[in-house]
Amino acid sequence: MNLLTGHYIPYVSASFNKEHFQDLLRLTRGQWRGWNLVLFLDRASAHTAGESQALAAELQIELRWLPTACPELNVMDCLWRHSKDEIVANEPMPNLEDTVNRVISYLDALTGYERLLKAGVFSDGFWLADVRDALLSK
């Protein structure tokens, strides 16, 4: 998610492998041509694969690694968790495909500001507060 605008790329896949991540890298670069891009990622094998890292370098996307077992540092994980609470909380036996579609619709209906707010980007304890403040002051 873009920490300045709240824009995100709704990429959904039944499984996630290095080819899917590489597609997402291409989509990301296409969405933000000319920007200096830094992605904060967990150490999933799709992210750490040599081919993925080589493509990121070719696309001039910097990859930075989040600490292990710290999903609270990933703004998309925080936004996804909030969305699941809003959409799935009262469904005893949710259908995965329907639920994912409803969550994506929910996220798409939010403004960029609302996405950032729900992801915790504006909280006092946000770990990238200095970066956020620098971006917002421009």
Buried (B, 14 or more C-beta within 10 A) or exposed (E): BBBBBBEBEEEEEEEBEBBBBBEBBEEBBEEBEEEEBEBBBBEEEBBBBEEBBEBBEEBEBEBEEBEEEEEEBBBBBBBBBBBBEEBEEEEEEBEEEEBBEBBBEBBEEBEBEEBBBBBBBEEEEBBBEEBBEEEEEE
